[in-house]
Amino acid sequence: MKPTIVLVHGAFAESASWNEVIGRLRAEDHRVVAAPNPLRSLSGDAAAVSAVLASIDGPVVLAGHSYGGAVLSNAAVGHAHVKALVYVAAFAPEAGESIGQLSGMFPGSTLGETLHEIPLPDGTVDLYIRQEKFHQQFIADVPAGRAALDAVTQRPLNTTALNEGSGEPAWKTVPSWFIYPELDRNIPLEAHRFMAKRAGARTAVELPGASHAIAASQPGPVADVILQAAAFVA
């Protein structure tokens, strides 16, 4: 039985950001689920993905992009049928760490200076990347027209999700694979290398010249790493 592959998008994106990867995974006869990620709070978002995992029979490979990596690190806990984790330009926090802390652990992120803030009635703030900054900040290695569409359809990250500390992460007990870009402006390259080493990654692939949104811009290599994890499970 081939594992089901569950994909978790990150901040400033939505499930369709996985479309090019999904086609490649389905071509290898995998069932694929692009789980909704509310982007409201780490614990709440992890609970939402955990509910999706609970609905799936058989082995699962769980992959996440960016903030989605923090979500899957928490969502997979307690699900013995999750057999592999794939971090796609993604955060892999330790217990108590927030993605805000991790993104500032090493120099190089320029995300903060591109953000547009929208205060909400509950006292939190929704964060968007300014549309005119989106192409270079988030997805520099795709044509400008595609980036412009993605800038319009981006979904915001709430400050609660940015600052909430992780629970005990699943990567401590579940095998992990990492793939990340050389020219990531959201998460510094050294942070990616640090997290992959700390998690004891089975594979850590670095994509030369690639920007943060590699699921959209580099779907072939991303799908290849996910399929490696799936082959390990099978």
MIDREN-569946 format. One record per residue (C-alpha): residue number from 1; x, y negated, z. Coordinates in Angstrom, 1 decimal. Layout:
// MIDREN-569946
<node><torlo>NUM</torlo><east>X</east><north>Y</north><up>Z</up></node>
...
END
This chain:
// MIDREN-569946
<node><torlo>1</torlo><east>0.0</east><north>0.0</north><up>0.0</up></node>
<node><torlo>2</torlo><east>1.5</east><north>-3.3</north><up>-1.1</up></node>
<node><torlo>3</torlo><east>1.5</east><north>-6.0</north><up>1.5</up></node>
<node><torlo>4</torlo><east>-0.9</east><north>-8.9</north><up>1.3</up></node>
<node><torlo>5</torlo><east>1.0</east><north>-12.2</north><up>0.9</up></node>
<node><torlo>6</torlo><east>-0.4</east><north>-15.1</north><up>2.9</up></node>
<node><torlo>7</torlo><east>0.8</east><north>-18.6</north><up>2.0</up></node>
<node><torlo>8</torlo><east>0.6</east><north>-21.6</north><up>4.3</up></node>
<node><torlo>9</torlo><east>1.1</east><north>-25.1</north><up>2.8</up></node>
<node><torlo>10</torlo><east>2.7</east><north>-27.9</north><up>4.7</up></node>
<node><torlo>11</torlo><east>2.1</east><north>-31.6</north><up>5.2</up></node>
<node><torlo>12</torlo><east>1.5</east><north>-34.0</north><up>2.3</up></node>
<node><torlo>13</torlo><east>0.3</east><north>-31.0</north><up>0.2</up></node>
<node><torlo>14</torlo><east>-2.6</east><north>-28.6</north><up>-0.1</up></node>
<node><torlo>15</torlo><east>-3.1</east><north>-24.9</north><up>-1.1</up></node>
<node><torlo>16</torlo><east>-2.8</east><north>-25.6</north><up>-4.8</up></node>
<node><torlo>17</torlo><east>0.8</east><north>-26.5</north><up>-4.3</up></node>
<node><torlo>18</torlo><east>1.4</east><north>-22.7</north><up>-4.3</up></node>
<node><torlo>19</torlo><east>-0.3</east><north>-22.2</north><up>-7.7</up></node>
<node><torlo>20</torlo><east>2.9</east><north>-21.4</north><up>-9.7</up></node>
<node><torlo>21</torlo><east>4.1</east><north>-19.0</north><up>-7.0</up></node>
<node><torlo>22</torlo><east>0.7</east><north>-17.3</north><up>-6.8</up></node>
<node><torlo>23</torlo><east>0.7</east><north>-16.4</north><up>-10.4</up></node>
<node><torlo>24</torlo><east>4.1</east><north>-14.7</north><up>-10.1</up></node>
<node><torlo>25</torlo><east>3.0</east><north>-12.8</north><up>-7.0</up></node>
<node><torlo>26</torlo><east>-0.2</east><north>-11.6</north><up>-8.6</up></node>
<node><torlo>27</torlo><east>1.7</east><north>-10.5</north><up>-11.7</up></node>
<node><torlo>28</torlo><east>3.4</east><north>-8.0</north><up>-9.3</up></node>
<node><torlo>29</torlo><east>0.0</east><north>-6.7</north><up>-8.2</up></node>
<node><torlo>30</torlo><east>0.0</east><north>-8.3</north><up>-4.7</up></node>
<node><torlo>31</torlo><east>-3.1</east><north>-9.6</north><up>-3.1</up></node>
<node><torlo>32</torlo><east>-2.5</east><north>-13.3</north><up>-2.2</up></node>
<node><torlo>33</torlo><east>-4.3</east><north>-15.5</north><up>0.2</up></node>
<node><torlo>34</torlo><east>-3.5</east><north>-19.3</north><up>0.4</up></node>
<node><torlo>35</torlo><east>-4.6</east><north>-20.0</north><up>4.0</up></node>
<node><torlo>36</torlo><east>-6.0</east><north>-23.4</north><up>4.8</up></node>
<node><torlo>37</torlo><east>-3.8</east><north>-25.5</north><up>7.1</up></node>
<node><torlo>38</torlo><east>-5.8</east><north>-28.3</north><up>8.8</up></node>
<node><torlo>39</torlo><east>-2.6</east><north>-30.4</north><up>9.6</up></node>
<node><torlo>40</torlo><east>-4.2</east><north>-31.6</north><up>12.9</up></node>
<node><torlo>41</torlo><east>-2.2</east><north>-29.9</north><up>15.7</up></node>
<node><torlo>42</torlo><east>0.4</east><north>-27.2</north><up>15.8</up></node>
<node><torlo>43</torlo><east>-1.6</east><north>-25.0</north><up>18.2</up></node>
<node><torlo>44</torlo><east>-4.9</east><north>-25.6</north><up>16.4</up></node>
<node><torlo>45</torlo><east>-3.4</east><north>-25.1</north><up>12.9</up></node>
<node><torlo>46</torlo><east>-1.7</east><north>-21.8</north><up>14.1</up></node>
<node><torlo>47</torlo><east>-5.1</east><north>-20.6</north><up>15.5</up></node>
<node><torlo>48</torlo><east>-6.7</east><north>-21.3</north><up>12.1</up></node>
<node><torlo>49</torlo><east>-4.1</east><north>-19.2</north><up>10.3</up></node>
<node><torlo>50</torlo><east>-4.2</east><north>-16.6</north><up>13.0</up></node>
<node><torlo>51</torlo><east>-7.9</east><north>-16.1</north><up>12.3</up></node>
<node><torlo>52</torlo><east>-7.1</east><north>-15.5</north><up>8.6</up></node>
<node><torlo>53</torlo><east>-4.5</east><north>-13.0</north><up>9.5</up></node>
<node><torlo>54</torlo><east>-6.9</east><north>-11.1</north><up>11.8</up></node>
<node><torlo>55</torlo><east>-9.2</east><north>-10.7</north><up>8.8</up></node>
<node><torlo>56</torlo><east>-6.7</east><north>-8.8</north><up>6.7</up></node>
<node><torlo>57</torlo><east>-6.1</east><north>-5.1</north><up>6.8</up></node>
<node><torlo>58</torlo><east>-2.7</east><north>-3.6</north><up>6.1</up></node>
<node><torlo>59</torlo><east>0.8</east><north>-5.2</north><up>6.1</up></node>
<node><torlo>60</torlo><east>1.2</east><north>-8.9</north><up>5.6</up></node>
<node><torlo>61</torlo><east>4.1</east><north>-11.0</north><up>4.4</up></node>
<node><torlo>62</torlo><east>3.6</east><north>-14.5</north><up>5.7</up></node>
<node><torlo>63</torlo><east>5.2</east><north>-17.5</north><up>3.9</up></node>
<node><torlo>64</torlo><east>5.1</east><north>-21.2</north><up>4.7</up></node>
<node><torlo>65</torlo><east>6.3</east><north>-24.4</north><up>3.3</up></node>
<node><torlo>66</torlo><east>7.7</east><north>-27.3</north><up>5.4</up></node>
<node><torlo>67</torlo><east>5.4</east><north>-27.8</north><up>8.4</up></node>
<node><torlo>68</torlo><east>3.7</east><north>-24.5</north><up>7.4</up></node>
<node><torlo>69</torlo><east>6.8</east><north>-22.7</north><up>8.7</up></node>
<node><torlo>70</torlo><east>6.1</east><north>-24.0</north><up>12.2</up></node>
<node><torlo>71</torlo><east>2.5</east><north>-23.0</north><up>11.9</up></node>
<node><torlo>72</torlo><east>3.4</east><north>-19.4</north><up>10.7</up></node>
<node><torlo>73</torlo><east>6.0</east><north>-19.1</north><up>13.5</up></node>
<node><torlo>74</torlo><east>3.1</east><north>-19.4</north><up>16.0</up></node>
<node><torlo>75</torlo><east>0.3</east><north>-17.9</north><up>14.0</up></node>
<node><torlo>76</torlo><east>2.0</east><north>-14.5</north><up>13.5</up></node>
<node><torlo>77</torlo><east>2.5</east><north>-13.9</north><up>17.2</up></node>
<node><torlo>78</torlo><east>0.3</east><north>-11.0</north><up>18.3</up></node>
<node><torlo>79</torlo><east>-0.3</east><north>-9.7</north><up>14.8</up></node>
<node><torlo>80</torlo><east>1.7</east><north>-6.5</north><up>14.5</up></node>
<node><torlo>81</torlo><east>0.7</east><north>-6.1</north><up>10.9</up></node>
<node><torlo>82</torlo><east>2.7</east><north>-9.2</north><up>9.9</up></node>
<node><torlo>83</torlo><east>5.9</east><north>-7.5</north><up>8.8</up></node>
<node><torlo>84</torlo><east>8.0</east><north>-10.4</north><up>7.3</up></node>
<node><torlo>85</torlo><east>8.2</east><north>-14.2</north><up>7.5</up></node>
<node><torlo>86</torlo><east>9.4</east><north>-16.3</north><up>4.6</up></node>
<node><torlo>87</torlo><east>10.4</east><north>-19.9</north><up>5.3</up></node>
<node><torlo>88</torlo><east>10.2</east><north>-22.0</north><up>2.1</up></node>
<node><torlo>89</torlo><east>12.0</east><north>-25.4</north><up>2.8</up></node>
<node><torlo>90</torlo><east>10.3</east><north>-24.9</north><up>6.1</up></node>
<node><torlo>91</torlo><east>10.6</east><north>-25.6</north><up>9.8</up></node>
<node><torlo>92</torlo><east>11.4</east><north>-22.6</north><up>12.1</up></node>
<node><torlo>93</torlo><east>11.2</east><north>-24.1</north><up>15.6</up></node>
<node><torlo>94</torlo><east>12.3</east><north>-22.7</north><up>18.9</up></node>
<node><torlo>95</torlo><east>9.9</east><north>-22.6</north><up>21.8</up></node>
<node><torlo>96</torlo><east>9.2</east><north>-26.2</north><up>22.9</up></node>
<node><torlo>97</torlo><east>10.6</east><north>-27.8</north><up>19.8</up></node>
<node><torlo>98</torlo><east>8.5</east><north>-30.0</north><up>17.6</up></node>
<node><torlo>99</torlo><east>9.0</east><north>-30.6</north><up>13.9</up></node>
<node><torlo>100</torlo><east>9.7</east><north>-34.2</north><up>14.7</up></node>
<node><torlo>101</torlo><east>12.6</east><north>-33.2</north><up>16.9</up></node>
<node><torlo>102</torlo><east>14.0</east><north>-30.7</north><up>14.3</up></node>
<node><torlo>103</torlo><east>13.8</east><north>-33.2</north><up>11.5</up></node>
<node><torlo>104</torlo><east>15.9</east><north>-35.7</north><up>13.5</up></node>
<node><torlo>105</torlo><east>18.4</east><north>-33.1</north><up>14.8</up></node>
<node><torlo>106</torlo><east>20.7</east><north>-33.7</north><up>11.8</up></node>
<node><torlo>107</torlo><east>21.2</east><north>-36.9</north><up>9.7</up></node>
<node><torlo>108</torlo><east>19.7</east><north>-37.2</north><up>6.2</up></node>
<node><torlo>109</torlo><east>15.9</east><north>-37.4</north><up>6.4</up></node>
<node><torlo>110</torlo><east>14.4</east><north>-40.5</north><up>4.8</up></node>
<node><torlo>111</torlo><east>10.8</east><north>-39.5</north><up>5.4</up></node>
<node><torlo>112</torlo><east>10.1</east><north>-42.0</north><up>8.1</up></node>
<node><torlo>113</torlo><east>10.7</east><north>-45.0</north><up>6.0</up></node>
<node><torlo>114</torlo><east>8.3</east><north>-43.8</north><up>3.3</up></node>
<node><torlo>115</torlo><east>5.2</east><north>-43.2</north><up>5.5</up></node>
<node><torlo>116</torlo><east>1.9</east><north>-45.0</north><up>5.5</up></node>
<node><torlo>117</torlo><east>0.1</east><north>-44.8</north><up>8.9</up></node>
<node><torlo>118</torlo><east>-3.7</east><north>-44.7</north><up>9.4</up></node>
<node><torlo>119</torlo><east>-4.8</east><north>-45.0</north><up>13.0</up></node>
<node><torlo>120</torlo><east>-7.8</east><north>-42.8</north><up>13.9</up></node>
<node><torlo>121</torlo><east>-10.5</east><north>-43.4</north><up>16.5</up></node>
<node><torlo>122</torlo><east>-9.1</east><north>-40.7</north><up>18.8</up></node>
<node><torlo>123</torlo><east>-5.9</east><north>-42.6</north><up>19.2</up></node>
<node><torlo>124</torlo><east>-3.8</east><north>-40.4</north><up>17.0</up></node>
<node><torlo>125</torlo><east>-2.4</east><north>-41.5</north><up>13.6</up></node>
<node><torlo>126</torlo><east>-2.6</east><north>-39.8</north><up>10.2</up></node>
<node><torlo>127</torlo><east>0.6</east><north>-40.0</north><up>8.2</up></node>
<node><torlo>128</torlo><east>0.8</east><north>-40.2</north><up>4.4</up></node>
<node><torlo>129</torlo><east>3.8</east><north>-40.6</north><up>2.1</up></node>
<node><torlo>130</torlo><east>3.3</east><north>-43.9</north><up>0.2</up></node>
<node><torlo>131</torlo><east>2.3</east><north>-43.0</north><up>-3.3</up></node>
<node><torlo>132</torlo><east>5.0</east><north>-45.1</north><up>-4.9</up></node>
<node><torlo>133</torlo><east>7.6</east><north>-43.3</north><up>-2.8</up></node>
<node><torlo>134</torlo><east>6.2</east><north>-39.8</north><up>-3.2</up></node>
<node><torlo>135</torlo><east>8.1</east><north>-38.7</north><up>-6.3</up></node>
<node><torlo>136</torlo><east>11.6</east><north>-39.3</north><up>-5.1</up></node>
<node><torlo>137</torlo><east>10.9</east><north>-38.4</north><up>-1.5</up></node>
<node><torlo>138</torlo><east>8.9</east><north>-35.2</north><up>-1.8</up></node>
<node><torlo>139</torlo><east>9.2</east><north>-33.7</north><up>-5.3</up></node>
<node><torlo>140</torlo><east>11.9</east><north>-35.4</north><up>-7.3</up></node>
<node><torlo>141</torlo><east>12.6</east><north>-32.4</north><up>-9.6</up></node>
<node><torlo>142</torlo><east>9.2</east><north>-32.4</north><up>-11.4</up></node>
<node><torlo>143</torlo><east>8.0</east><north>-34.8</north><up>-14.1</up></node>
<node><torlo>144</torlo><east>6.7</east><north>-38.2</north><up>-12.8</up></node>
<node><torlo>145</torlo><east>3.1</east><north>-37.4</north><up>-14.1</up></node>
<node><torlo>146</torlo><east>2.8</east><north>-34.3</north><up>-12.0</up></node>
<node><torlo>147</torlo><east>4.3</east><north>-36.1</north><up>-8.9</up></node>
<node><torlo>148</torlo><east>1.8</east><north>-38.9</north><up>-9.3</up></node>
<node><torlo>149</torlo><east>-1.1</east><north>-36.4</north><up>-9.2</up></node>
<node><torlo>150</torlo><east>0.3</east><north>-34.7</north><up>-6.2</up></node>
<node><torlo>151</torlo><east>0.7</east><north>-38.1</north><up>-4.5</up></node>
<node><torlo>152</torlo><east>-3.0</east><north>-38.8</north><up>-4.9</up></node>
<node><torlo>153</torlo><east>-4.1</east><north>-35.4</north><up>-3.6</up></node>
<node><torlo>154</torlo><east>-1.7</east><north>-35.1</north><up>-0.7</up></node>
<node><torlo>155</torlo><east>-3.2</east><north>-34.4</north><up>2.7</up></node>
<node><torlo>156</torlo><east>-2.0</east><north>-36.2</north><up>5.8</up></node>
<node><torlo>157</torlo><east>-0.2</east><north>-34.9</north><up>8.8</up></node>
<node><torlo>158</torlo><east>-1.5</east><north>-36.0</north><up>12.2</up></node>
<node><torlo>159</torlo><east>0.9</east><north>-37.2</north><up>14.8</up></node>
<node><torlo>160</torlo><east>-0.3</east><north>-34.5</north><up>17.2</up></node>
<node><torlo>161</torlo><east>1.1</east><north>-31.9</north><up>14.8</up></node>
<node><torlo>162</torlo><east>4.3</east><north>-33.9</north><up>14.4</up></node>
<node><torlo>163</torlo><east>5.0</east><north>-34.0</north><up>18.1</up></node>
<node><torlo>164</torlo><east>3.5</east><north>-30.8</north><up>19.6</up></node>
<node><torlo>165</torlo><east>6.1</east><north>-28.3</north><up>20.8</up></node>
<node><torlo>166</torlo><east>6.1</east><north>-24.8</north><up>19.4</up></node>
<node><torlo>167</torlo><east>5.2</east><north>-21.7</north><up>21.4</up></node>
<node><torlo>168</torlo><east>7.4</east><north>-18.6</north><up>21.5</up></node>
<node><torlo>169</torlo><east>8.1</east><north>-18.1</north><up>17.8</up></node>
<node><torlo>170</torlo><east>7.5</east><north>-14.9</north><up>15.8</up></node>
<node><torlo>171</torlo><east>10.9</east><north>-15.1</north><up>14.0</up></node>
<node><torlo>172</torlo><east>12.5</east><north>-13.8</north><up>17.2</up></node>
<node><torlo>173</torlo><east>10.9</east><north>-10.4</north><up>16.6</up></node>
<node><torlo>174</torlo><east>9.8</east><north>-10.4</north><up>12.9</up></node>
<node><torlo>175</torlo><east>12.4</east><north>-10.3</north><up>10.1</up></node>
<node><torlo>176</torlo><east>12.8</east><north>-13.5</north><up>8.2</up></node>
<node><torlo>177</torlo><east>13.9</east><north>-14.8</north><up>4.8</up></node>
<node><torlo>178</torlo><east>14.8</east><north>-18.4</north><up>4.0</up></node>
<node><torlo>179</torlo><east>14.9</east><north>-20.5</north><up>0.8</up></node>
<node><torlo>180</torlo><east>15.6</east><north>-24.2</north><up>0.9</up></node>
<node><torlo>181</torlo><east>16.8</east><north>-27.0</north><up>-1.4</up></node>
<node><torlo>182</torlo><east>20.1</east><north>-28.8</north><up>-1.5</up></node>
<node><torlo>183</torlo><east>18.6</east><north>-32.3</north><up>-1.9</up></node>
<node><torlo>184</torlo><east>15.7</east><north>-32.2</north><up>0.7</up></node>
<node><torlo>185</torlo><east>14.8</east><north>-35.7</north><up>1.8</up></node>
<node><torlo>186</torlo><east>12.3</east><north>-34.5</north><up>4.4</up></node>
<node><torlo>187</torlo><east>14.3</east><north>-31.8</north><up>6.2</up></node>
<node><torlo>188</torlo><east>18.1</east><north>-32.3</north><up>6.2</up></node>
<node><torlo>189</torlo><east>20.1</east><north>-29.5</north><up>4.5</up></node>
<node><torlo>190</torlo><east>22.1</east><north>-28.9</north><up>7.7</up></node>
<node><torlo>191</torlo><east>18.8</east><north>-28.4</north><up>9.6</up></node>
<node><torlo>192</torlo><east>17.8</east><north>-25.7</north><up>7.1</up></node>
<node><torlo>193</torlo><east>21.1</east><north>-23.9</north><up>7.5</up></node>
<node><torlo>194</torlo><east>20.9</east><north>-24.2</north><up>11.3</up></node>
<node><torlo>195</torlo><east>17.4</east><north>-22.8</north><up>11.5</up></node>
<node><torlo>196</torlo><east>18.2</east><north>-19.9</north><up>9.1</up></node>
<node><torlo>197</torlo><east>21.3</east><north>-18.9</north><up>11.1</up></node>
<node><torlo>198</torlo><east>19.4</east><north>-19.2</north><up>14.4</up></node>
<node><torlo>199</torlo><east>16.6</east><north>-17.0</north><up>13.2</up></node>
<node><torlo>200</torlo><east>19.0</east><north>-14.3</north><up>11.9</up></node>
<node><torlo>201</torlo><east>17.6</east><north>-14.6</north><up>8.4</up></node>
<node><torlo>202</torlo><east>18.0</east><north>-11.5</north><up>6.2</up></node>
<node><torlo>203</torlo><east>18.5</east><north>-13.8</north><up>3.2</up></node>
<node><torlo>204</torlo><east>19.2</east><north>-17.5</north><up>3.0</up></node>
<node><torlo>205</torlo><east>19.0</east><north>-19.0</north><up>-0.5</up></node>
<node><torlo>206</torlo><east>20.1</east><north>-22.6</north><up>-1.2</up></node>
<node><torlo>207</torlo><east>18.8</east><north>-24.1</north><up>-4.4</up></node>
<node><torlo>208</torlo><east>21.3</east><north>-26.6</north><up>-5.9</up></node>
<node><torlo>209</torlo><east>19.7</east><north>-29.9</north><up>-7.0</up></node>
<node><torlo>210</torlo><east>16.3</east><north>-29.0</north><up>-5.8</up></node>
<node><torlo>211</torlo><east>14.0</east><north>-31.3</north><up>-3.7</up></node>
<node><torlo>212</torlo><east>11.7</east><north>-30.6</north><up>-0.8</up></node>
<node><torlo>213</torlo><east>8.6</east><north>-29.2</north><up>-2.6</up></node>
<node><torlo>214</torlo><east>10.3</east><north>-26.1</north><up>-4.1</up></node>
<node><torlo>215</torlo><east>7.1</east><north>-24.0</north><up>-4.2</up></node>
<node><torlo>216</torlo><east>5.9</east><north>-26.4</north><up>-6.9</up></node>
<node><torlo>217</torlo><east>9.3</east><north>-27.4</north><up>-8.5</up></node>
<node><torlo>218</torlo><east>11.1</east><north>-24.0</north><up>-8.3</up></node>
<node><torlo>219</torlo><east>8.4</east><north>-21.4</north><up>-8.2</up></node>
<node><torlo>220</torlo><east>10.5</east><north>-18.6</north><up>-9.8</up></node>
<node><torlo>221</torlo><east>13.2</east><north>-18.5</north><up>-7.1</up></node>
<node><torlo>222</torlo><east>10.6</east><north>-19.0</north><up>-4.3</up></node>
<node><torlo>223</torlo><east>8.5</east><north>-16.1</north><up>-5.7</up></node>
<node><torlo>224</torlo><east>11.6</east><north>-13.9</north><up>-5.9</up></node>
<node><torlo>225</torlo><east>12.5</east><north>-14.4</north><up>-2.2</up></node>
<node><torlo>226</torlo><east>8.9</east><north>-13.6</north><up>-1.2</up></node>
<node><torlo>227</torlo><east>8.9</east><north>-10.5</north><up>-3.4</up></node>
<node><torlo>228</torlo><east>12.2</east><north>-9.5</north><up>-1.7</up></node>
<node><torlo>229</torlo><east>10.5</east><north>-9.7</north><up>1.7</up></node>
<node><torlo>230</torlo><east>7.5</east><north>-7.7</north><up>0.3</up></node>
<node><torlo>231</torlo><east>9.8</east><north>-5.0</north><up>-1.0</up></node>
<node><torlo>232</torlo><east>11.4</east><north>-4.7</north><up>2.4</up></node>
<node><torlo>233</torlo><east>7.9</east><north>-4.2</north><up>3.9</up></node>
<node><torlo>234</torlo><east>6.9</east><north>-1.7</north><up>1.3</up></node>
END
